[in-house]
Amino acid sequence: MMMFACFANFIGSAINSISSAKDFNPLAWFNGALGVCCVPFFADFFGFFLALWLLRKADTGLFGHKSQNNELSLLAGYSMVVVFVLQIIEGLINPIFQDFMLLKYILQFYIIYVVWEGVKVMHIASAKRYLSYTVVTSFIILVSVWFVGEMYTIAYTCLGVKIFK
């Protein structure tokens, strides 16, 4: 799913740069498209491991529960599928329809439902703690992907990374 999100952003960047360019430079286009498609990949890949690490800390620290690593990684992975699908749609649709960002932010709250069902099925938390565990887990997943994506974007723009010179 991460690679599909990366490829969708590459295609979306291609559509956007080809349709808006007066003089088309293939090297500049390819450099920009690679930069655009790297953001969701790094955000998803490192955001998953950051979310997993934070979930382990929250599981033992906040909830006093020791879940198995497999349970937490399954919960984080299944919950992040929503983020992956929204990134795929954003990568393909955003160059054409710029108003998708608002809908993307609204649809991200579907993660709360996925986590709620996952916590119930996997019996990770007690019945009294479903709501608090769901809210904390959903927040951690959303913020970790967003945080890694923002840090990569800031580093990419501040350092002026060029893949081809």
Secondary structure as UniProt FT lines:
FT   HELIX           2..20
FT   HELIX           26..61
FT   HELIX           69..93
FT   TURN            94..96
FT   TURN            98..99
FT   HELIX           100..107
FT   TURN            108..109
FT   HELIX           110..122
FT   HELIX           127..129
FT   HELIX           130..159
//
